[in-house]
């Protein structure tokens, strides 16, 4: 049972939606949080993040009541105690053990539209900065069948240390050390609870039989591309892997990478967790690059294993301008609310102010007019997209493309054309294809009753990148 839990709960009488900002699911894993709630994602700039909650924290209790005492159907209500804006959770993880955390609900009007939501609604203005993508990895991951609590293991070290190790082994070890440290484990080479054993190879296939006919351009075009997310460089990379059902005789190279964690505390040598990946190639490939892409992704299943094979990941990326303004959905030119301490609040912008223009672009149009203009804009600017960047997003839309860098001057003109109603492009105003000047400001022309006002805001660029196992 999977519940992605941004905790939007409706309070109809007050027309509010409230969230904590984390995703969770009920664990079936005997090694991590069995029959309890495991946090699978924590959203940036959310109450959960501010409270110090981390991915894979186990929720043991809510307001002092153990989670297992409640029926699964009541979990949503259980996590939203009536009349409480601050909720106390009892959390367990590797590094901190069991601790109590108080978390504030973040509530907004159901009729308001935040800048985070705008960055999604108008994502095709800047796919480079706002998109969701799915990708999969053929990992084979397993854990011990014994009901060992992984929270009992606090430290780790590497077999043979670092002395005399090949350079590639040292680099792989360093990647693993970073990931395990991020999970809350402490590196302790002297007498660790866990020993890390790595294995890797890049070999030429002795049975490979080169094709006698050359591959045509048409065949190459039909070939599937493998994309995976490189966490280190924050980018999707295209990799030259062959389909898994490729005949062995058609495969020139094999590449393999994996690591296991062995018990060094209770039962010496017992493998408690192991993951590996094998790929087929017809060209040489760097083991170092292979490891830098895949070690962080493999490690996402420790200490909480969901899938033994073929893991699918969801990448959610949002980079957008934040001023703290929330717009009234029924009257889009009206400010529904202003987040406390935000750039807009500090500047003096108030709820119920009417916006005449953002960055000199008119706001006196209906939601439908903005939506229609947005669709027309996308059709009319399709010629400025780079077809080499085409991908299918997580919602199944197949024609997501970045802007062609050589066409930036034309794209800027399109954004500045008043007929295109691109006022909400301000959420991406830092982008060079919208604002080549580089001065990331937001000018607002407002009406407050009969008074006309103008504000120049300095937005905060928010970057929210989340990878979850789907």
C-alpha positions as CSV (number, residue, x, y, z in Angstrom):
1,X,0.0,0.0,0.0
2,X,1.7,3.2,-1.2
3,X,0.6,6.7,-0.1
4,X,2.6,9.6,-1.4
5,X,2.0,11.9,1.5
6,X,2.4,15.6,1.0
7,X,-0.4,15.6,3.7
8,X,-2.8,17.9,2.0
9,X,-5.8,17.7,4.2
10,X,-8.9,19.7,3.5
11,X,-10.6,21.8,6.1
12,X,-13.7,22.8,4.2
13,X,-15.1,25.1,6.8
14,X,-12.0,27.3,6.6
15,X,-11.2,26.4,2.9
16,X,-7.7,25.4,3.9
17,X,-5.3,22.7,2.7
18,X,-2.6,21.7,5.2
19,X,0.6,19.7,4.7
20,X,3.7,18.5,6.5
21,X,5.7,17.9,3.3
22,X,6.8,14.2,3.5
23,X,5.8,11.0,1.6
24,X,5.4,7.7,3.5
25,X,4.3,4.1,3.1
26,X,3.6,1.3,5.4
27,X,6.6,-1.0,5.7
28,X,6.5,-4.7,5.0
29,X,10.3,-4.9,5.4
30,X,11.4,-7.1,8.4
31,X,14.7,-5.2,8.6
32,X,13.3,-1.7,8.6
33,X,10.1,-0.4,10.3
34,X,8.0,-3.5,9.8
35,X,4.2,-2.6,10.0
36,X,5.1,1.0,10.8
37,X,5.4,4.2,8.6
38,X,8.6,4.7,6.7
39,X,9.2,8.2,5.3
40,X,10.1,7.8,1.6
41,X,10.6,11.4,0.6
42,X,11.0,14.8,2.3
43,X,10.1,17.9,0.2
44,X,12.4,20.9,0.1
45,X,11.3,24.0,2.1
46,X,8.6,22.0,3.8
47,X,7.7,21.8,7.5
48,X,9.1,18.3,7.5
49,X,12.5,19.4,6.2
50,X,12.6,22.3,8.7
51,X,11.9,19.9,11.5
52,X,14.9,17.8,10.6
53,X,12.9,14.8,9.3
54,X,14.9,12.6,6.9
55,X,14.2,10.0,4.2
56,X,13.7,6.5,5.7
57,X,12.9,7.8,9.2
58,X,10.5,5.4,10.9
59,X,7.4,7.0,12.5
60,X,7.0,5.0,15.8
61,X,4.3,7.1,17.5
62,X,2.0,10.1,16.8
63,X,1.2,12.2,19.9
64,X,2.6,9.4,22.0
65,X,0.3,6.7,20.5
66,X,2.1,3.8,18.8
67,X,1.4,3.6,15.1
68,X,0.6,-0.1,15.2
69,X,-2.4,0.4,17.4
70,X,-4.3,2.0,14.5
71,X,-6.1,0.4,11.6
72,X,-4.4,1.2,8.3
73,X,-7.5,3.0,6.9
74,X,-7.2,5.5,9.8
75,X,-3.6,6.4,9.3
76,X,-4.5,9.6,7.4
77,X,-6.7,10.8,10.3
78,X,-4.2,9.5,12.8
79,X,-1.5,11.8,11.4
80,X,-3.9,14.7,11.4
81,X,-5.1,15.0,15.0
82,X,-8.2,17.3,15.1
83,X,-7.5,20.7,16.4
84,X,-3.7,20.4,16.4
85,X,-1.5,22.7,14.3
86,X,1.7,21.2,15.8
87,X,2.0,17.5,16.0
88,X,4.6,15.5,17.9
89,X,6.1,12.5,16.1
90,X,8.3,9.8,17.6
91,X,11.0,9.1,15.0
92,X,13.6,6.3,14.7
93,X,16.6,6.2,12.4
94,X,20.2,5.0,12.3
95,X,22.1,8.1,13.5
96,X,19.8,9.5,16.2
97,X,18.1,6.4,17.5
98,X,14.6,7.3,18.8
99,X,13.7,11.0,19.2
100,X,10.7,13.2,19.4
101,X,10.0,15.8,16.7
102,X,7.4,18.6,16.7
103,X,6.2,19.5,13.2
104,X,4.0,22.5,12.2
105,X,1.3,22.1,9.6
106,X,1.6,24.5,6.7
107,X,-1.9,25.6,5.7
108,X,-3.1,27.7,2.7
109,X,-6.4,28.5,1.2
110,X,-7.8,25.9,-1.2
111,X,-8.5,28.7,-3.6
112,X,-4.9,29.9,-3.8
113,X,-2.2,29.0,-6.3
114,X,1.4,29.0,-5.0
115,X,4.5,29.7,-7.1
116,X,5.5,26.0,-6.7
117,X,2.2,25.1,-8.4
118,X,2.8,27.8,-11.0
119,X,6.1,26.2,-11.9
120,X,4.2,23.0,-12.6
121,X,1.3,24.5,-14.4
122,X,3.6,26.5,-16.7
123,X,6.4,23.9,-16.8
124,X,6.7,24.0,-20.6
125,X,7.9,27.5,-20.4
126,X,11.1,26.0,-19.0
127,X,11.3,22.2,-19.1
128,X,15.0,22.5,-18.2
129,X,13.9,23.6,-14.7
130,X,10.6,22.0,-14.1
131,X,9.8,18.4,-15.0
132,X,9.2,14.8,-13.8
133,X,10.9,11.9,-15.4
134,X,10.8,8.1,-14.9
135,X,13.8,5.8,-15.4
136,X,14.7,2.3,-14.4
137,X,17.8,0.4,-13.4
138,X,18.2,-3.4,-13.5
139,X,19.5,-3.7,-10.0
140,X,19.4,-7.0,-8.2
141,X,19.2,-6.3,-4.5
142,X,18.7,-8.6,-1.6
143,X,18.8,-8.7,2.2
144,X,19.3,-11.3,4.8
145,X,16.2,-13.5,5.5
146,X,16.8,-13.2,9.2
147,X,14.7,-10.4,11.0
148,X,17.8,-8.3,11.7
149,X,17.1,-4.6,12.6
150,X,19.4,-2.6,10.5
151,X,19.2,0.3,13.0
152,X,21.5,-1.8,15.2
153,X,24.4,-1.2,12.8
154,X,25.9,2.2,13.3
155,X,29.4,2.1,11.7
156,X,31.1,0.7,8.6
157,X,34.5,0.1,7.2
158,X,36.0,-1.4,4.0
159,X,37.7,-4.7,3.4
160,X,41.5,-4.2,3.1
161,X,41.2,-0.6,3.9
162,X,42.6,1.8,1.4
163,X,46.2,0.6,1.4
164,X,47.3,-0.9,-1.9
165,X,43.9,-0.7,-3.5
166,X,43.5,0.1,-7.2
167,X,42.5,3.7,-8.0
168,X,39.1,2.6,-9.3
169,X,38.4,0.7,-6.0
170,X,39.3,3.8,-4.0
171,X,36.9,5.9,-6.1
172,X,34.1,3.4,-5.7
173,X,34.8,3.2,-1.9
174,X,34.5,7.0,-1.7
175,X,31.2,7.0,-3.5
176,X,29.9,4.3,-1.1
177,X,31.3,6.1,1.9
178,X,29.3,9.3,1.0
179,X,26.1,7.4,0.5
180,X,26.3,5.4,3.7
181,X,27.2,8.5,5.7
182,X,24.2,10.2,4.2
183,X,22.1,7.3,5.5
184,X,23.3,8.0,9.1
185,X,26.1,5.5,9.3
186,X,29.5,6.5,10.6
187,X,32.8,5.6,8.9
188,X,34.9,3.7,11.5
189,X,37.8,1.7,10.0
190,X,39.1,0.2,13.3
191,X,36.2,-2.0,14.4
192,X,33.1,-1.3,12.3
193,X,29.7,-2.9,12.7
194,X,29.5,-3.4,8.9
195,X,32.2,-4.4,6.4
196,X,31.8,-3.1,2.8
197,X,32.9,-5.5,0.1
198,X,32.9,-4.1,-3.5
199,X,33.1,-6.1,-6.8
200,X,33.4,-4.8,-10.3
201,X,34.5,-5.8,-13.8
202,X,34.6,-4.7,-17.4
203,X,35.3,-7.6,-19.8
204,X,35.4,-8.3,-23.5
205,X,33.1,-11.1,-24.7
206,X,35.1,-13.9,-26.2
207,X,32.0,-15.2,-28.0
208,X,31.2,-11.9,-29.6
209,X,30.5,-12.1,-33.4
210,X,30.5,-8.7,-35.2
211,X,27.7,-8.2,-37.6
212,X,28.8,-8.3,-41.3
213,X,26.3,-5.6,-42.4
214,X,26.7,-2.0,-41.3
215,X,24.1,-0.5,-39.1
216,X,22.0,2.0,-41.1
217,X,21.1,5.5,-39.9
218,X,17.5,4.3,-39.8
219,X,18.4,1.4,-37.6
220,X,20.3,3.7,-35.2
221,X,17.4,6.0,-35.0
222,X,15.1,3.2,-33.9
223,X,17.5,2.0,-31.3
224,X,16.3,2.7,-27.7
225,X,18.3,5.0,-25.5
226,X,19.0,4.3,-21.9
227,X,18.7,7.4,-19.7
228,X,19.6,7.5,-16.0
229,X,20.0,10.4,-13.5
230,X,23.5,11.4,-12.5
231,X,23.0,12.7,-9.0
232,X,26.6,14.1,-8.8
233,X,26.1,16.3,-11.9
234,X,22.3,16.8,-11.5
235,X,21.5,15.7,-15.1
236,X,20.0,12.9,-17.1
237,X,22.7,11.1,-19.0
238,X,22.3,8.9,-22.1
239,X,24.2,5.6,-21.7
240,X,25.2,3.1,-24.4
241,X,23.6,-0.1,-22.9
242,X,22.0,-2.8,-25.0
243,X,18.6,-4.2,-24.3
244,X,18.7,-7.0,-21.6
245,X,17.4,-9.6,-24.1
246,X,20.3,-9.0,-26.5
247,X,21.9,-12.3,-27.6
248,X,25.3,-12.9,-26.0
249,X,27.0,-13.2,-29.4
250,X,25.8,-9.7,-30.3
251,X,27.4,-8.2,-27.1
252,X,31.0,-7.1,-27.3
253,X,31.5,-6.1,-23.6
254,X,30.1,-6.9,-20.1
255,X,30.2,-4.4,-17.3
256,X,29.4,-5.3,-13.6
257,X,29.3,-3.4,-10.4
258,X,28.1,-4.2,-6.9
259,X,28.7,-4.0,-3.2
260,X,27.6,-5.9,-0.1
261,X,27.4,-5.1,3.6
262,X,28.6,-7.9,5.9
263,X,27.8,-8.2,9.6
264,X,30.9,-7.5,11.7
265,X,29.0,-7.1,15.0
266,X,26.7,-10.1,15.7
267,X,27.4,-12.9,13.1
268,X,30.7,-12.2,11.5
269,X,30.6,-12.5,7.7
270,X,26.8,-12.7,7.4
271,X,25.6,-10.7,4.3
272,X,22.8,-8.4,5.5
273,X,22.4,-6.4,2.2
274,X,23.7,-6.7,-1.3
275,X,23.1,-5.0,-4.6
276,X,24.6,-5.3,-8.1
277,X,24.0,-4.3,-11.7
278,X,25.1,-5.9,-15.0
279,X,24.9,-4.2,-18.4
280,X,25.7,-5.2,-22.0
281,X,27.6,-2.8,-24.3
282,X,29.1,-2.7,-27.8
283,X,31.6,0.0,-27.0
284,X,34.1,0.8,-24.2
285,X,32.8,2.5,-21.1
286,X,34.4,4.0,-18.0
287,X,33.9,2.0,-14.8
288,X,34.4,5.2,-12.9
289,X,31.5,6.9,-14.7
290,X,29.4,3.8,-14.4
291,X,30.0,3.8,-10.6
292,X,29.4,7.5,-10.2
293,X,25.9,7.2,-11.8
294,X,24.8,3.9,-10.2
295,X,26.2,3.8,-6.7
296,X,24.0,6.6,-5.4
297,X,20.9,5.0,-7.0
298,X,21.7,1.5,-5.7
299,X,22.2,3.0,-2.2
300,X,18.7,4.5,-2.2
301,X,17.5,1.0,-1.2
302,X,19.5,0.9,2.1
303,X,18.3,0.5,4.8
304,X,14.8,0.2,3.3
305,X,14.5,-2.3,0.5
306,X,11.4,-2.2,-1.7
307,X,12.3,-4.1,-4.9
308,X,14.6,-7.0,-5.4
309,X,14.8,-6.4,-9.2
310,X,14.4,-3.7,-11.8
311,X,13.8,-0.6,-9.7
312,X,11.9,2.3,-11.3
313,X,12.8,5.8,-10.1
314,X,10.9,9.1,-10.3
315,X,12.9,12.3,-10.6
316,X,11.0,15.4,-9.7
317,X,12.8,18.7,-10.4
318,X,11.6,22.2,-9.7
319,X,13.8,25.3,-9.9
320,X,11.7,28.4,-9.7
321,X,11.4,32.0,-8.4
322,X,9.8,32.3,-5.0
323,X,8.4,35.7,-3.8
324,X,5.8,34.2,-1.4
325,X,2.8,35.4,-3.4
326,X,-0.2,33.1,-3.6
327,X,-2.8,33.9,-6.3
328,X,-6.6,33.7,-6.1
329,X,-7.7,30.9,-8.5
330,X,-11.1,32.5,-9.0
331,X,-9.6,35.9,-9.8
332,X,-6.0,35.3,-10.9
333,X,-4.9,38.9,-10.7
334,X,-5.8,39.1,-7.0
335,X,-3.3,38.1,-4.3
336,X,-4.9,35.5,-2.0
337,X,-2.2,35.5,0.6
338,X,1.4,36.3,1.2
339,X,3.8,34.0,3.0
340,X,5.2,35.4,6.2
341,X,8.8,36.7,6.0
342,X,8.9,36.1,2.2
343,X,10.4,38.6,-0.3
344,X,6.9,39.9,-1.0
345,X,6.0,40.2,2.6
346,X,9.2,42.1,3.5
347,X,8.6,44.5,0.6
348,X,5.1,45.3,1.8
349,X,2.9,43.4,-0.6
350,X,-0.5,42.5,1.0
351,X,-3.3,40.0,0.6
352,X,-6.1,41.3,-1.7
353,X,-3.8,43.6,-3.6
354,X,-4.7,43.5,-7.3
355,X,-1.9,43.0,-9.7
356,X,-2.0,45.0,-13.0
357,X,1.3,43.7,-14.4
358,X,4.2,41.5,-13.6
359,X,7.5,42.5,-15.2
360,X,5.3,44.8,-17.4
361,X,3.2,41.9,-18.6
362,X,-0.6,42.3,-18.2
363,X,-2.5,40.3,-15.6
364,X,-6.1,41.5,-16.3
365,X,-7.1,38.2,-17.9
366,X,-9.1,35.2,-16.8
367,X,-7.6,31.8,-16.0
368,X,-9.0,30.5,-19.2
369,X,-7.4,33.3,-21.3
370,X,-4.0,32.5,-19.7
371,X,-4.4,28.8,-20.3
372,X,-5.4,29.2,-23.9
373,X,-2.5,31.7,-24.5
374,X,-0.1,29.2,-22.9
375,X,-1.2,26.4,-25.2
376,X,-0.9,28.7,-28.3
377,X,2.5,29.9,-27.2
378,X,3.8,26.3,-27.0
379,X,2.5,25.5,-30.5
380,X,3.9,28.6,-32.0
381,X,7.3,28.3,-30.5
382,X,7.8,24.6,-31.2
383,X,10.2,25.5,-34.0
384,X,12.6,26.8,-31.3
385,X,12.9,23.6,-29.4
386,X,15.9,21.3,-29.6
387,X,14.6,17.9,-30.9
388,X,17.8,16.2,-29.7
389,X,16.6,16.8,-26.1
390,X,13.2,15.2,-26.6
391,X,11.9,13.0,-23.7
392,X,8.7,11.6,-22.4
393,X,7.8,12.9,-18.9
394,X,6.4,11.0,-16.0
395,X,2.8,11.9,-17.1
396,X,3.4,10.3,-20.5
397,X,3.7,13.5,-22.6
398,X,6.2,12.5,-25.3
399,X,7.3,15.8,-26.7
400,X,9.1,17.5,-23.8
401,X,12.1,19.4,-25.2
402,X,14.6,22.0,-24.0
403,X,15.0,25.2,-25.9
404,X,17.5,25.4,-28.6
405,X,20.4,27.6,-27.3
406,X,20.9,29.0,-30.8
407,X,17.3,30.3,-30.9
408,X,17.4,32.2,-27.6
409,X,17.0,35.6,-29.2
410,X,13.8,34.5,-30.9
411,X,12.5,32.8,-27.7
412,X,13.1,36.0,-25.7
413,X,11.0,37.9,-28.3
414,X,8.2,35.4,-27.9
415,X,8.1,35.7,-24.2
416,X,8.0,39.5,-24.5
417,X,5.2,39.5,-27.0
418,X,2.2,40.9,-25.1
419,X,-0.2,38.8,-27.1
420,X,1.3,35.6,-25.5
421,X,0.2,36.5,-22.0
422,X,3.4,35.2,-20.4
423,X,3.2,37.1,-17.1
424,X,3.7,33.9,-15.1
425,X,7.0,33.3,-16.8
426,X,8.4,35.4,-14.0
427,X,8.7,32.1,-12.0
428,X,11.6,31.3,-14.4
429,X,12.9,34.8,-14.9
430,X,16.4,33.8,-14.1
431,X,16.5,31.7,-17.3
432,X,18.6,33.2,-20.2
433,X,15.9,32.3,-22.8
434,X,13.4,34.5,-20.8
435,X,15.6,37.2,-19.4
436,X,19.0,37.5,-21.0
437,X,20.0,40.5,-18.8
438,X,20.7,38.2,-15.8
439,X,19.0,40.7,-13.4
440,X,16.6,38.4,-11.7
441,X,14.0,40.8,-10.3
442,X,10.3,40.9,-10.3
443,X,8.4,44.2,-10.8
444,X,4.8,44.3,-9.6
445,X,2.3,47.0,-10.5
446,X,-0.5,46.9,-7.9
447,X,-3.8,48.5,-6.9
448,X,-4.7,48.6,-3.3
449,X,-8.2,50.1,-3.1
450,X,-7.7,53.3,-5.2
451,X,-4.0,53.5,-4.6
452,X,-1.6,52.5,-7.3
453,X,1.7,51.0,-6.1
454,X,4.9,49.5,-7.7
455,X,7.3,47.1,-6.0
456,X,10.6,45.6,-7.2
457,X,11.1,42.2,-5.5
458,X,14.3,40.2,-5.4
459,X,13.0,36.6,-5.6
460,X,14.6,33.6,-4.0
461,X,15.5,30.9,-6.5
462,X,14.3,27.7,-5.0
463,X,15.8,24.4,-6.1
464,X,13.8,21.2,-5.2
465,X,15.1,17.9,-6.6
466,X,13.6,14.7,-5.3
467,X,14.3,11.2,-6.3
468,X,11.9,8.5,-5.1
469,X,11.5,4.8,-5.8
470,X,8.2,4.5,-7.6
